[in-house]
Each structure stands twice: as structure tokens, then as C-alpha cells.
Amino acid sequence: MTSPPSPSRGRQITGAGKNTAYPSQQLFVLALCRICEPIAFMSIFPYIYYMIASFHITSNTSQIAIYAGLVTSAFAFAEFSTGVIWGKLSDKIGRKPVLIGGLAGTCLSMLVFGFARNLPVALLGRALGGLLNGNIGVLQTTLAELVTVKEHQPRIYSIMPFVWCLGSILGPALGGGLAQPCINYPTLFPRGSIFDKFPFLLPNLVCAIILVFGVAIGILFLEETHEDLKYRRDPGLEMGRWILRGLRRHPVDAPVNDKSGNPSADEARPLLEDELPPGYRTADGSPRMPSSRATSRAKVEKSPSLKGAPSVFTKQVIIKIIGYGLLAYHTISFDQLMPVFLSEDVSNKPTSLPFKFVGGFALPTKVIGIIMSVQGVYSMIAQVLLFPFIVRKFGSLATFRFVVISWPLLYFIVPYTVLLPERLQIAGIFFCLIWRITAQVLAFPSIAILLANSVPSLNTLGLINGTAASIASLARAIGPATAGLTHTWGLDLGYAGFAWWGAGIICIIGGIESLWVEDNPGRMDAVDAEDEEAALHEPYISPSAIDAAIVAVTAENGSHGPCHDEPE
């Protein structure tokens, strides 16, 4: 008699044949790969102004921000142009190759950007990063495939935004600390070295090394999640297991014998494996086991060629993708406007309430940096603690709808904080930032869950998430430019809130659009046996019926003796 599996390593399998274990190991590996990207992406912002100035494009310093915006938008436009392609490719070749290729592409783009000595090369470097990296949509697809229990969704979908927040804190610190090393660290980096010729190479070189680390982690330990491709041989994963076997006292593939000398149920389980391959499960081929039924259902669900299969872009999928794009547009507009608003000079011009007034807070960069850091720390805490709690209590749809309907009020309030008494201004700023971060923390993962649950076919999950990522990238490319132009126009007319209220109008549209969003039954929702039989066009053989048949045959054989061949 075999011993039961160890709780720490065993699988939790429901009666429906579904793995309910929390995929902590794979999430950790995915997080290690993911954190490399925000570190690299956000590292350029502290020095981009000085980098553009070093190109000597213009003598007018007020125009530097325009070129810096072009560099930022180059990445988003390029990502928009290839997001769908990467999503479709991940449906064909798997999620893992695309994710690893995206990290490698980002590594190449950072090196090109670090060696840039003029604006065209800098634009090329950023555009390469967008063209070669489709990981936003593919990552959402991977997460959706890792989740096998609906109750795990809030917790799992909060992890990657947390990782991004952590990377967005580390990235600027790395970029600001390592840029222009010959000026900041003259004893370590003397004049005349390569870092004097390319003053912004060092932070990009360090980011490239971090990305290489992410590629190595992905190759060795990241598992494929595509349903049709997850059981193919993976030499990189085999190498990773071999490395870990060498670091462990007991080989992970060696069988563990119980007291009777028989291999235990926990033997030879592949490291970081969420399911054993077909043919190794004792339930395979049994007509009465639910796993066989689940497999058949998955084939029906995944095959887009079946007669009557649902369209890829259903009404709900389109509505949620549009909602995702609207969210991306007005949130990036907020990110563009807030630092400018905090930096603008205090105005002495007379105000004409309720709408006509101008001016900012004239805060120094050090104070703005502290405010942004506090914002990042709160965002991480909210992702881990607040989002899972709220979504478990109220559900993804109710959370999303409440946030996007109430969000426009924030855009109306923000410009009026400049009219507060001076002693209350910082408190007003933090109030608005906390509101904004809380709304963003709740809205983005909620719409991602709703979109994943509305996908009609698992084979199109990458395509749909790639399309959503492309639409979001386009919105993030258009948003900063539009916000900057409307803000300049508003200041010329004497309305500091013009751009804020414009973003608020887009937010109102998103709130109205959320009324048509539905929480579709996801692939993890239970299916009745009768409905499953109708879908599969085959009867479900109950265990009791099989047991009764076995008893009847046994009794018959016992009464008539051993069976003999019939005479010819």
C-alpha cells in the first residue's frame, strides 16, 4: 500500500479531475522573468531629459520635453503594431518561446539605446523594444492558463502588477544612479573611457545583464502553459531540473519508497510540474473518470474548426477590449499631466471661478521624486492586500463597474487642488494620488479577469490578449501627446483644468461603456453532467453502473465455472 503524497508537494485534484493547487512555483518563476522588463523600461525616465539635451537637437530647452515624448511614444506605437502578431504566434508555437523572445528583444533594444548618440538611433532602440516584445498580452494569456480555480484569480492577477510596481521603483533608481558615470563617479569611470563616449550606456548595460538573467530563468524553469503544447519535450526545462538535482541532497527524480519497499505516490514527480503527462495518470483511458470527460470537453472547447464554434471576437470580448483601451488612455494621460502640474510655477493671475484659473505647485524635483516613490509603495501594498480582498467580496464585475463610474470625479477635482490653502496642498495631492492608484489597482486586474473569462476558445486566448495589449499600447501612445497638446492649449486660454477635464470625458465614456460589460461564465465554472453529455454527444458512464456490471459478470463466472472456448 503506497503512502499518500506529501502535502507540500502533492496535487490537489477535485472530483472533476481539475488541478486546484495554487501554482506558486510557476508564478515565482514568471515574476522573476517579468520584473526584468519594468526595471529596463522605467530606467530611462530619470535621464531621458539629459540624454535628449546631449544630442544638441535644439537650443530651446522647452522643446526637449517634446522629443522625450517622441522617444516614449516610439515604444508604444511599435508595440501596438506587433501585439496581435505576437499573440497569434504564441497560439501556434507556445507562450514560453514568445515570452523569452520578448525578453531577448528588450535586451537588444536596451543595448542599441545605450549606444545612441543621436535621436534617430534612440528612437530605433525604443522602437525595437516595442516591436520585439509582445509580452504584455502573452503574459495575461499565461496567467489565464495557470489559473485553474476561479477563487485563485484575484490573488494571481494581483501579483504581476505588484511585480511591475516593484520594478518601476527599482528601474528609475538604477537609471538615475548609473547614468553619466564619468560625472557622478569619476574615480571609478575616468574620462576617455567608453562610458565617457556613451554616458548613458552603463544603466542600459546593467539592464541588459538583468534581462539575460531573466532569459536564463525562463529557459530553465518556465513551463509552457498552452494546452496543446505543454507536454512536448522541453530541453531547457530538463536542464533546469538537472541543475536543481545537483543542488539537492536527494535527487528529485528518485523514487521515495515507503516502509513496504514500494515506491510512494510522490515518486519521480517532475520539478515545477503542475500536471503529469498523458499516459502517466492512472485515470487516463477510464470511461468513468471525470478527467476523461474534462479532456473531451477541452477538445470541444478548444477546436475552432468545429461546426457552430463561437466567433473569436464576440460582443463581450470587443466591449472589454474597448474598456481596456479607454482605461489605458486616461491613466497614461494622468501620468503625463501630474508631474507637469506639480512642477509648474505658482500663478499670480486672477482666477475666475468655477473654471478659469491657472498655475501649479512649483515643487522641486526632489519632492516630486518622494511623492512618486510613496505612490509606488502604496501601489504595491494595494495590489497584494486590497485588490484580492475587494474582488473576493464584491466580484470582478461589480468592482470594475464601481471604479470606472466613480473615477471621472477625480479628473474634475485634481486641478482645484492648486486653489487649496498652502498648508493643505500636499494633503490634497496625496489624496488624489491615492484615489488614482486605488482605482487603477482595482480596475486593470478586474478587466483582465473579465476578459479572460469571456474568451470563447482557449486556442484564441493569445490572439485576444494580444489584441487587447495592442489597443492599450495605441492608447498609451496617443494619450501623452493629446494630454500635452490640450494642456498647452488650456494654459493659453487660461484654463489649467482643460486637459484634466478632457481626460475625464474619456473616463465618463468608459464608465458608460462598463454598463454593457458582463461577467461571462469562465472555463473554470462548473458544467452540469447533462450539459456536458449534450455537448459531447456521448453518454456519461456512471461509476455505480460499471461496478454493478462487474459484480454481475463476476457472479456469472462463479456460478458457471471458468470460461472455455466455444467449439467450432
SEMARPA-945489 format. One record per residue: z, y, x of N, C-alpha, C in turn; residue in three letters. Coordinates in steps of 0.2 Angstrom, whole numbers, plus 5000, padded with zeros to 4 digits. Layout:
<rs>
ZYXZYXZYXAla/...
</rs>
This chain:
<rs>
500049945004500050005000500050065004Met/499550115003499550175008500050225006Thr/500250265011500650315009500350375006Ser/500650415003500250475000500150525005Pro/499650565003499450615008499950665009Pro/499950695015500450745017500350805013Ser/500850835010500750895006500350955009Pro/500550965016500251015019499451005021Ser/499250945020498550935022498150905016Arg/498550875011498250845006497850885001Gly/497450854997497050894992497350894986Arg/497250944982497550944975496950934971Gln/496850884968496250864963496550854956Ile/496150894952496350894945496050834942Thr/496250824935495950764932495150774931Gly/494950834931494250844931493850844937Ala/494150814942493850804949493750864952Gly/494050914951493950984954494550994960Lys/494351014965494751034971495151094969Asn/495851094968496151154966496551184972Thr/496551154978496851184984496651254985Ala/497151294988496951364990496551354996Tyr/495951384997495651375003495851425009Pro/496451425011496751465016496451465022Ser/496251405025495951395031495251435032Gln/494851415027494251445027494251525026Gln/494651545022494751615021494951655027Leu/495451615031495651645038495051655042Phe/494651595043494051605047493551655045Val/493451655038493051715036493251785037Leu/493951785037494251855038494151875045Ala/494151825050494051835057493351865058Leu/492851835055492151855055492051925052Cys/492351935047492251995043492552055046Arg/493152045049493452105052493052135058Ile/492652095061492252125066491752185064Cys/491552175058491052225055491352295054Glu/491852295050492152365049492352395056Pro/492652365060492852385067492152425070Ile/491652385070491052415073490752465069Ala/490752465062490452515058490852575058Phe/491452575058491852635057492052665064Met/491852635069492052655076491652725078Ser/491052735075490652785077490852855074Ile/491252855068491352915065491752965069Phe/492252945073492652995077492153035082Pro/491653005085491253035090490553055088Tyr/490353045082489653055080489453125080Ile/489953175079489853245079489653265087Tyr/490053235091489953255098489353215101Tyr/489153155098488553125101487953165098Met/487953185092487353225090487353285094Ile/487853315095487853385099487553365106Ala/487753305109487453295116486753285116Ser/486453275110485653265110485353335111Phe/485653385110485453455110484853465105His/484953445099484353455094484353525092Ile/484953555091484953615088485553655091Thr/485453725091486053765094486453785088Ser/486253775082486753795076487153735075Asn/487853745076488253685075488353665068Thr/488253715063488253695056487753645054Ser/487253635058486753595056486853515059Gln/487353515063487553445066487753395061Ile/488053425056488353385050487753345047Ala/487153385046486553365043486253305047Ile/486253305053485953255057486453195057Tyr/487153205057487553155057487553115051Ala/487353155045487253115039486653075039Gly/486153095043485553055043485652995047Leu/486052995052486252935055486652885051Val/487152915047487452875042487052845037Thr/486552885034486152855029485652805031Ser/485452815038484952765040485152695039Ala/485852675041486152615040486052595032Phe/486252635028486252615021485552605018Ala/485152645020484452635017484152575020Phe/484252555026483952495029484352435026Ala/484952445025485252385021485052375014Glu/484852425011484552425004483952385004Phe/483552405009482852375009482852295011Ser/483352275014483352195015483952155012Thr/484352195008484852155005484652095001Gly/484152104996483952054992483651994996Val/483252015002482951965006483451915009Ile/484051945012484551905015484851865009Trp/484951895003485251854998484851794996Gly/484151804995483751744994483751695000Lys/483751725006483651675012484351635012Leu/484951665010485551625010485551565005Ser/485151574999485051524994484651464997Asp/484251485002483751425005484051395011Lys/484351435015484551405022485351395022Ile/485651425018486351425018486751495019Gly/487351495018487751555019487951565026Arg/488151515029488351515036487851545041Lys/487251525041486751555046486651625045Pro/486651645038486451715037487051765039Val/487651735038488251775040488351785047Leu/488151725051488151735058487651775061Ile/487051765058486451815060486651885059Gly/486951895053487151965052487651995057Gly/488051955059488551975065488151995071Leu/487651945073487251955079486852015078Ala/486552025072486152085071486552155072Gly/487152155070487552205071487752215078Thr/487852165082487952165089487452205093Cys/486752185091486252215094486152285092Leu/486252305086486252375084486752415088Ser/487352385089487852425092487652445100Met/487352395103487152405110486552455110Leu/486052455105485552505105485852575104Val/486352575099486652645098487052665104Phe/487352625107487752645113487352675119Gly/486652645119486252675125485752725122Phe/485952755116485452805113485652875117Ala/485052905119485152975122484753025118Arg/484553005112484153055108484253025101Asn/484053075096484153055089483752995087Leu/483052995089482752935086482952865088Pro/483252855094483552795096484152785093Val/484552835091485152825087485052805080Ala/484552835077484352815071484052745071Leu/483652725076483452655077484052605077Leu/484552625081485152575082485452565075Gly/485552625071485952615065485452575060Arg/484852595060484352555055484352485057Ala/484352465063484352395065484952355062Leu/485552395062486152365059486052355052Gly/485752395048485652385041485152335040Gly/484552335044484052285042484252215044Leu/484652205049484852135051485452105049Leu/485852145044486452125042486452135034Asn/486452075031486452065024487152035022Gly/487652045025488252005024488652035018Asn/488552095016488952115010488852065004Ile/488252055002488052014997488251944998Gly/488051915004488151845006488951835006Val/489351885008490051865009490351865002Leu/490051904997490351894990490151824987Gln/489551804989489251734987489751684990Thr/489851684996490351634999491051634996Thr/491251694995491951694991491851664984Leu/491351674981491251644974491251574974Ala/490951544980490851474980491551444983Glu/491951484987492551454989493051444983Leu/493051484978493451484973493351434968Val/493751384967493651334963494151334957Thr/494651374957495151384952495151464950Val/495051474944494951544941495651584943Lys/496151554943496851584944496851614951Glu/496451584956496451604963496051664964His/495551684959495151734960495451804962Gln/495951824958496251894960496451894967Pro/496851844970497051844976496551834982Arg/496051794980495551784985495051844986Ile/494951874980494451934980494852004983Tyr/495451994984495852054987495852044994Ser/495751994997495851985004495252015009Ile/494652015007494152045011494152125010Met/494352155005494452225005495052245010Pro/495552205010496052215014495852205021Phe/495452155023495152155030494752215032Val/494352235027493952295028494352355030Trp/494952365026495352425027495652415034Cys/495952355036496252345042495652365048Leu/495052345047494552355052494352435052Gly/494452465046494252535046494752575049Ser/495352555050495952585054495852575061Ile/495652515063495652495070494952525073Leu/494452525069493752545071493752625074Gly/494052665070494052735072494452745078Pro/495052715078495452715084495152695090Ala/494752635090494452615095493852665098Leu/493452685093492952735094493152795097Gly/493652825094493952895097494252885103Gly/494552825105494952815111494452805117Gly/493952775115493452745121492852795122Leu/492652835117492152875118492252925124Ala/491652945128491652995133492252975138Gln/492252915141492752885145492852925152Pro/492252955154492252995161492653055160Cys/492753085154493053145152493853125151Ile/493953075147494553055145494953015150Asn/494652975154494952935159494552935165Tyr/494652995168494153005175494352955180Pro/495052935181495152895186494952825185Thr/494852805179494552735178493752735178Leu/493552785175492752795174492552855178Phe/492352855184492152915188491452935186Pro/491352995188490753025187490152985191Arg/489552985188489052955191488952875189Gly/489452855186489352785183488952775177Ser/488852715175488452705169488752745163Ile/489352745163489752775157489752855157Phe/489452885163489352955163488652965160Asp/488252925162487552925159487452915152Lys/487852865150487952845142488652855140Phe/488852915138489552925137489852895131Pro/489352865127489652835120489452755121Phe/489352735127489152665127489852615127Leu/490352645130490952605130491252575123Leu/491352615118491552595112491052545109Pro/490452555110489952515107489952445111Asn/490052445117490052385121490652345119Leu/491252375118491852335116491752305109Val/491452345105491252325098490752265098Cys/490252265103489852215104490152145106Ala/490652155110491052095113491452065107Ile/491752115103492152095097491652055092Ile/491052075091490552045087490351975090Leu/490351975096490151905099490751855098Val/491351885098491951835096491851815089Phe/491651865085491551845078491051785077Gly/490451795080489951745080490151675082Val/490551675088490851615090491351585085Ala/491751625082492151595077491851565071Ile/491251605069490851575064490551515065Gly/490251505071489851445073490351385073Ile/490951395076491351345077491751315071Leu/491951365067492451355062492251365055Phe/491751405054491551425047491151365044Leu/491351355038490951295034490451325029Glu/489951285028489451305024489751295016Glu/489551345012489851335005489251325000Thr/488651325002488051314997488151244995His/488151234988488251174985487751114988Glu/487151134989486651084991486651074998Asp/486951115002486851115010487551105013Leu/488051105009488751095013488851035016Lys/488450985015488650915018488150895023Tyr/487650945025487250925031487650935037Arg/487350905042487750895049487750965052Arg/488350985054488451055057488651045065Asp/488251045070488451035077488951085079Pro/488951145076489451195078490151185076Gly/490151155070490751135067491051075070Leu/490651035072490850975076491150995083Glu/490851045086491051065092491751095091Met/491851135086492451165085493051115084Gly/492851065080493351015079493550975086Arg/493050965090493150935096493650985101Trp/493451045100493951095104494651085102Ile/494751085095495451085092495751025094Leu/495350965094495650905095495950905102Arg/495650935107495850945114496450985114Gly/496651025109497151065109497751035106Leu/497650985102498150955098498450895102Arg/499050875101499350815104499050755101Arg/498950755094498650695091497950715089His/497450675090496850685088496750685081Pro/496450745078496450755071496050695067Val/495550665071495150615068495450545068Asp/496050535072496350465072496650455066Ala/496650385064496950365058497750365059Pro/498050385054498850385054499050325050Val/499350275053499550215050500250215047Asn/500350185041500950185038501350125040Asp/501950115038502350065040502049995040Lys/501649985035501249915034500749905039Ser/500549955043500049955048499349975045Gly/499349985039498650015035498550085036Asn/497950105037497850175038498050215031Pro/498350275032498650305027498050345023Ser/498250375017497750405013497550475017Ala/497850495022497750555025497350555032Asp/497050495033496750475039496050515040Glu/495950525046495250545048494950605043Ala/495350645041495050695037494750755041Arg/494150775040493850825045494250885044Pro/494350915050494750985050494351035046Leu/494751075043494551135039494051105033Leu/494051045031493651015026493951025019Glu/493551055015493851065008493651005004Asp/493150965005492950905001492650855006Glu/492750795005492450735009491750735007Leu/491250715011490550705009490450655004Pro/489950655000489750604995489750534999Pro/489950484995489950414998490550395001Gly/491050445003491650435006492250445001Tyr/492050464995492550474990492650414986Arg/493250384984493250324981493050334973Thr/492950394971492750404964491950404963Ala/491650404969490850404969490650344965Asp/490150354961489750304958490150274952Gly/490750294951491150264945490950304938Ser/490750264933490450294927491050324923Pro/491650304925492150334921492550384924Arg/492350404930492750454934492450524932Met/492850574931492650644929492250674935Pro/492350654941491950684947491250664946Ser/491050614943490350594942490050644937Ser/490450654932490250694926490150764929Arg/490650784933490550854936489950864940Ala/489850814944489250814948488550824944Thr/488550784939487950784935487950854931Ser/488450884929488450944926488251004931Arg/488450994938488251044943487551034944Ala/487250974944486550974945486151004939Lys/486351004933486051034927486151104928Val/486751134930486851204931486451234936Glu/486351194942486051224947485351224947Lys/485051184943484251174944483951224939Ser/483651274943483251324939482651304936Pro/482351244938481751214935481851184929Ser/482451164926482551134920482251174914Leu/481951134910481751174904482251204900Lys/482151264898482651304895483251334899Gly/483151334906483651364910483651434909Ala/484251464910484351534909483951584914Pro/483751644912483451684917483951704922Ser/483751724928484251744934484551804932Val/484151854930484451924929484551934921Phe/485151904919485251904912485551974910Thr/485651994904485852064902486452074905Lys/486952034905487652044908487552054916Gln/487152014919487052024926486852094928Val/486352114924486052184925486552234924Ile/486952234919487452284917487952284922Ile/488152224925488652234930488452254937Lys/487752244938487452264945487452344944Ile/487252364938487152444937487852474938Ile/488352444935489052464936489252464943Gly/489052414947489252414954488952474958Tyr/488352484956487952544959488252604958Gly/488452614951488752684949489452694953Leu/489852634953490452644957490352664964Leu/489852634967489752644975489552714975Ala/489152744971488852814971489452864971Tyr/489852864966490352914965490952904970His/491052844973491652834978491352864984Thr/490752844986490552874993490452954992Ile/490352974987490253054986490953074987Ser/491553044984492153064985492353064993Phe/492153014996492253005003491953065007Asp/491353085005490953135008491253205007Gln/491553215001491753284999492453295002Leu/492953245002493653265003493753285010Met/493453255015493653285022493353355023Pro/492753375019492453445019492953485016Val/493153465010493653505006494253525010Phe/494553475013495153485017495053535023Leu/494453535026494353575032494053645030Ser/493853655024493553725023494053775023Glu/493853835025494353895025494653915019Asp/495253935019495553965013495154025011Val/495054035005494654095002495054144999Ser/494854205001495254264998494854294992Asn/494254264990493854294985494254284978Lys/494154334974494554324967494254264963Pro/494654234959494554174955494354204948Thr/493954164945493854174938493954104934Ser/494554094932494654034929494354024922Leu/494153964920494353904922493953874928Pro/493353894929492853854933492653894940Phe/492753954940492453994946492954014951Lys/492953974956493353984962493153944968Phe/493253964974493053934980493653924985Val/493553894990494053884995494253814997Gly/494553805003494853745004495553745007Gly/495753705011496453705014496553725021Phe/495953725025495953745032496453695036Ala/496453635034496853585038496553565045Leu/496953565050496753545057496553475056Pro/496153455061495853385061496453335062Thr/496953355066497553305067497853285060Lys/497953335056498253325049497853285045Val/497153305045496653265041496753185043Ile/496753175050496753105053497353075050Gly/497953105050498553075047498553055040Ile/498253105036498153095029497653035028Ile/497153025032496652965031497052905033Met/497452905038497752845041498252825035Ser/498652865032499152845027498752815021Val/498152845020497752825014497552755016Gln/497352735022497152665024497652615023Gly/498252635025498852595025499052575018Val/499052625013499152615006498652575003Tyr/498052585005497452535003497552465004Ser/497752455010497952385012498452355008Met/499052395007499552365003499352354996Ile/498952404993498752394986498352334985Ala/497852324990497452264990497852194989Gln/498352194993498652124994499152124988Val/499552174986500052164981499852194974Leu/499552244974499452274967498852244963Leu/498352234966497752204963497852134960Phe/498152084964498252024961498652024955Pro/499252064956499752064950499352094944Phe/499052154944498752184939498252144935Ile/497752104939497252064936497552004933Val/498051974936498351914933498651934926Arg/498951994926499252014920498752034914Lys/498252074916497852104911497152074911Phe/496952044916496252014917495752064920Gly/495252034923494752074926494352124922Ser/494152104916493852154912494252214910Leu/494852194907495252254905495452304911Ala/495552274916495752314922495152354924Thr/494552324925493952364927493852424921Phe/493852404915493652454910494152514910Arg/494852494910495352554910495252594916Phe/495052564922495052614928494452654928Val/493852624926493252674926493252724920Val/493552704915493552754909494052814911Ile/494652794914495052854916494952884923Ser/494452864927494352884933494052954933Trp/493552974928493253044928493753094928Pro/494353084926494853144925495053164933Leu/495053114937495153134944494753184947Leu/494053174946493553214949493653284946Tyr/493853294940493953354937494553394940Phe/495053354942495753384944495653404951Ile/495353364956495353374963495253444965Val/494753484963494553544966495153594964Pro/495553584958496053634956496653624961Tyr/496753574965497253564970497353624974Thr/496753654976496753714980497153774977Val/497153774971497553834967498253824966Leu/498553764969499253754968499653794973Leu/500253804972500653844977500653804984Pro/500653844989500653814996501053754997Glu/501653754994502153704996502053644992Arg/501553644987501353584983500753554984Leu/500353594989499653574990499553504993Gln/499953494998499953425002500153364997Ile/500653384993500853334987500253324983Ala/499953374981499353374976498753324980Gly/498653344986498153304990498353224990Ile/498953214991499153144991499153104984Phe/499253144979499253124973498553104971Phe/498053144973497353124971497153074975Cys/497353064982497053014986497352944984Leu/497952944982498252884979497952864973Ile/497852904969497452894962496752854964Trp/496452894969495752864970495752794973Arg/496252784978496252724982496452664977Ile/496952684972497152634967496652614963Thr/496252664961495652654956495152604960Ala/495052624966494452584970494752514971Gln/495352504973495652444974495552394968Val/495652424962495652384956494952374954Leu/494452424955493852424951493352374955Ala/493252384962492752344965492852264965Phe/493452244967493552174966493452144959Pro/493652184954493652164947492852154945Ser/492452204947491752194945491452144949Ile/491652124955491452074959491552004956Ala/492252004953492351934949491951934943Ile/491951984939491551984933490751964934Leu/490551994940489851974942489751904943Leu/490251874947490251804950490251754944Ala/490651774939490751734933490151734928Asn/489751784929489151784924488551764927Ser/488551734933487951704936487751644933Val/487151644930486851584926486751524930Pro/486651524937486451464941486751474948Ser/487051424951487351434957486751444962Leu/486151414961485651424966485451494967Asn/485551534962485351604962485951654964Thr/486551624966487151664967486951714973Leu/486651694978486451734984486051794982Gly/485551774978485051824976485351884972Leu/485751864967486151914963486551954967Ile/487051924971487451964975487052004980Asn/486551984983486052024987485852084984Gly/485552074978485352124974485852184972Thr/486452154971487052204969487152244976Ala/487152204982487352244988486752294989Ala/486152274988485652324989485652384985Ser/485852374979485952434974486452474976Ile/487052444979487652484981487452524987Ala/487052494992486852524998486352584997Ser/485952574992485552634990485952694987Leu/486452674983486852724980487252754986Ala/487552714991487852744996487452785001Arg/486852775001486352815005486152885001Ala/486152884995485952944991486552984990Ile/487152954989487752984987487953044991Gly/488053034998488253085003487753145003Pro/487153125003486653185003486653224997Ala/486653194991486753234985487353274984Thr/487953244986488553274986488553334991Ala/488253324997488253385001487853444999Gly/487253424996486753474993487153514987Leu/487353474983487653504977488353544979Thr/488653524984489253564986489053634989His/488553624993488253694996488053734991Thr/487653714986487453754980487953774976Trp/488453744975489053764971489453814975Gly/489553814981489853864985489453934985Leu/488853924985488353984985488454024978Asp/488553984973488654004966489354024965Leu/489854004969490554024968490953974964Gly/490653914964491053854961491153794966Tyr/491753794968491953744973491953674970Ala/492053674963492153604960491453574958Gly/490953614959490253594956490053524958Phe/490153504965489953434967490453384964Ala/491053404964491553354961491453344954Trp/491253394950491153384943490453344942Trp/490053354947489353314946489553244947Gly/489953224952490153154953490553124947Ala/490953174944491253154938490853134933Gly/490253164932489753144927489553074928Ile/489353064934489152994936489652944934Ile/490352964935490852924934490952914926Cys/490852964922490852954915490352904913Ile/489752914916489152864914489452794915Ile/489752784921490052714922490552694918Gly/490952744915491452724910491152704904Gly/490652734901490252724895489952654896Ile/489652644902489252584903489752524903Glu/490352534905490852474905490952444898Ser/490852484893490952464886490552404884Leu/489952394888489552344887489652284891Trp/490052284896490252234901490652184897Val/490452114898490852064895491152014900Glu/491651984899491951934903491651864902Asp/491151844905490751784903491151724905Asn/491151664902491451604904491151584911Pro/491551584916491351564923491251494924Gly/490951474930490851404931491551364932Arg/492051394932492751364933493051354927Met/492851384921493151374915493051304912Asp/493451274909493451204906492851194901Ala/492551134902492051124897492251064893Val/492251064886492451004882491950944884Asp/492250884883491850824884491250824879Ala/491350844873490750834869490250884871Glu/490350944873489850994875489550964881Asp/489950934886489650904892489150844890Glu/489350804885488950754884488250774881Glu/488250834877487650854874487250884879Ala/487550914885487150954890486850894894Ala/487150844895486950794900486450734896Leu/486550734890486150694886486350614888His/486950604889487250544891487950534888Glu/488150474886488750464883489350464889Pro/489850484887490450484892490850414891Tyr/490850374896491150314895491950324896Ile/492350314891493050324892493350264896Ser/493950284900494250234904494550174900Pro/494750194894495050144889494550094887Ser/493950114886493350064884493150024889Ala/493150044896493050004901493549954902Ile/494249974902494749924903494749874897Asp/494549894891494549844886494049794887Ala/493449814890492849764891493049714897Ala/493449744902493649704907494149644905Ile/494649664901495049624898494749564894Val/494249584890493849534886493449484890Ala/493149514895492749464900493249424903Val/493849444906494249404909494549344905Thr/494749364898494949314894494449264892Ala/493849284892493249234890493149194896Glu/493149214902493149174908493649124908Asn/494249144907494849104907494849044902Gly/494549054896494549004891494048954892Ser/493448974895492848934896492848904903His/493248924908493248904914492748944918Gly/492648914925492148954929491448954926Pro/491049004928490449014925489948964930Cys/489448934926488948894930488248924928His/487848904933487148924931486848884926Asp/486448914921486148884916485648834918Glu/485548774915485048734918484348764916Pro/483948744920483248774919482848734914Glu/
</rs>
